[in-house]
Amino acid sequence: MEIKIKNMVCRHCVAAVTGALHDLGLDVKEVTLGRAVIGEDSLGTSALDRLDDALRDLGFERITGHDDEIVDIIKHTINSHIAEGDSCRFNLSACIEKNLPVSYDTASRIFSQIEGRTIEKYYNACKIERVKELLGYGNMTLGDIAFETGYSSTAHLSRRFKEVTGMTPTEYLKSGITRKGINEI
């Protein structure tokens, strides 16, 4: 049986879901980003409820509909697009469209309906979280971070950062605020 799961974005997510499935006594065959395959042919209502609770406790959700799946693919694509940086040959909308069975316009409408914000706003929030991550390492200049994350200049990065967070990158570093988890963006 295949289970599709929202908000899985890294190897730590895969490990967390694998552990949760094992804890539930399920026969885990494979867990990858966004999906788990278990040996059981089906799960009863009680088992599905326990699974949903376990996933929710970790910040994940089972994908139960077509539109949810589209939103999850969009989120994975955005995170990959940000991680790839300059090596991605496509603009964001082209990256999204090549990974979906629907047009970008349809995907954008579905995303906005389910998430309550546009793809662009989600993308900007994810980029800022990446900037926060790089700032936290303490080994890159703001100029290097701007280049790494695709901002045209340090000033552009600082403006976007302040728009999203309400503070400058320097104020953020001094504040000691912890980054959000990817499923909280």
C-alpha positions in Angstrom: 0.0 0.0 0.0 1.3 3.5 -0.9 0.8 6.4 1.5 1.4 9.9 0.2 2.6 12.3 2.8 2.7 16.2 2.9 5.5 18.3 4.1 8.4 15.8 3.7 11.3 17.8 2.4 14.6 16.2 3.5 16.3 13.0 4.7 15.4 13.8 8.3 11.7 13.8 7.3 12.2 10.4 5.7 13.8 9.1 8.9 11.1 10.5 11.1 8.3 9.0 9.0 10.1 5.6 8.9 10.4 5.6 12.6 6.8 6.5 13.1 5.6 3.7 10.8 7.8 1.2 12.6 6.4 2.4 15.9 2.9 1.7 14.6 4.0 -1.8 13.8 3.6 -1.4 10.1 5.7 -3.4 7.6 7.7 -0.6 6.0 9.0 -1.4 2.5 10.2 2.0 1.4 10.0 5.7 2.5 11.0 8.5 0.2 10.1 12.2 0.0 6.4 12.4 0.0 5.6 8.7 0.0 5.8 5.5 2.0 5.2 2.0 0.9 4.0 -0.5 3.5 3.4 -4.2 3.2 -0.2 -4.1 4.3 -2.8 -4.0 1.5 -5.1 -1.7 3.5 -5.5 -0.1 6.9 -8.7 0.1 8.9 -10.2 3.3 10.2 -8.6 2.9 13.6 -5.1 2.3 12.1 -5.5 5.2 9.7 -6.5 7.5 12.7 -3.4 6.3 14.6 -1.3 6.9 11.4 -2.7 10.4 11.0 -2.1 11.3 14.6 1.5 10.0 14.4 2.2 12.0 11.2 0.5 15.1 12.6 2.7 14.9 15.7 5.7 15.1 13.4 4.4 18.0 11.3 3.2 15.8 8.4 -0.2 14.9 6.9 -1.4 12.1 4.7 -2.4 13.3 1.3 -5.9 12.3 0.5 -6.9 14.2 -2.6 -5.6 15.3 -6.0 -5.4 19.0 -5.1 -3.4 18.2 -2.0 -1.0 16.2 -4.1 -0.5 19.1 -6.5 0.2 21.5 -3.6 2.8 19.0 -2.2 4.5 18.7 -5.6 4.6 22.5 -5.9 6.2 22.7 -2.4 8.8 20.1 -3.2 9.6 21.8 -6.5 10.1 25.1 -4.9 12.4 23.7 -2.2 14.4 21.9 -4.9 14.5 25.1 -7.0 15.9 27.0 -4.1 18.4 24.3 -3.2 19.7 24.1 -6.8 20.2 27.9 -7.0 21.9 28.9 -10.2 22.2 25.4 -11.5 18.5 25.3 -12.3 18.0 26.3 -16.0 14.4 27.1 -15.6 12.4 29.9 -14.0 10.2 28.9 -11.1 6.9 28.6 -13.1 8.6 26.4 -15.7 10.1 24.2 -13.0 6.7 23.8 -11.4 4.9 23.2 -14.7 7.3 20.5 -15.8 6.6 18.5 -12.6 2.8 18.7 -12.8 0.1 17.1 -14.9 -1.7 20.5 -15.0 -0.9 24.0 -16.3 0.9 26.5 -14.1 -2.3 28.6 -14.0 -4.3 25.7 -12.7 -1.6 24.8 -10.2 -1.4 28.4 -9.1 -5.2 28.5 -8.5 -5.2 25.2 -6.6 -2.3 26.3 -4.5 -3.9 29.6 -3.6 -7.2 28.0 -2.7 -5.6 25.4 -0.4 -2.7 27.4 1.1 -4.5 30.8 1.3 -1.5 32.5 -0.3 0.1 32.6 -3.7 3.0 30.4 -5.0 5.1 33.6 -5.1 4.5 34.4 -1.4 5.4 30.8 -0.4 8.5 30.9 -2.6 9.6 34.2 -1.0 9.1 32.8 2.5 11.1 29.6 1.6 13.9 31.7 0.2 14.0 33.8 3.4 14.2 30.6 5.5 17.1 29.5 3.4 18.8 32.9 4.0 18.2 32.5 7.7 19.8 29.0 7.5 22.9 30.4 5.7 23.1 33.4 8.2 23.0 30.9 11.0 26.1 29.1 9.8 28.1 32.4 10.2 30.6 31.6 7.5 29.2 33.6 4.6 28.9 37.4 4.0 25.5 38.8 3.2 26.8 39.4 -0.4 27.6 35.7 -0.7 24.2 34.7 0.7 22.5 37.1 -1.8 24.3 35.5 -4.7 23.7 31.9 -3.3 20.0 32.5 -3.0 19.4 34.4 -6.3 19.0 37.9 -5.1 20.5 40.6 -7.4 22.2 42.4 -4.6 22.7 42.7 -0.8 20.3 45.6 -0.8 17.6 43.6 -2.6 18.1 40.7 -0.1 17.9 43.0 2.8 14.6 44.6 1.5 13.0 41.2 0.9 14.2 39.9 4.3 12.6 42.9 6.1 9.4 42.6 4.1 9.0 39.0 5.2 10.4 39.1 8.7 10.0 42.7 9.8 13.7 43.0 10.6 17.0 43.3 8.8 19.3 40.3 8.5 21.6 41.9 11.2 18.6 42.5 13.5 17.6 38.9 13.0 21.0 37.5 13.9 21.0 39.6 17.1 17.5 38.6 18.0 18.3 34.9 18.6 15.0 33.9 17.0 14.9 30.3 15.8 14.2 29.4 12.2 10.8 27.9 11.3 10.6 24.3 10.3 9.8 23.9 6.6 6.3 22.6 7.3 5.6 25.8 9.3 6.3 28.1 6.3 
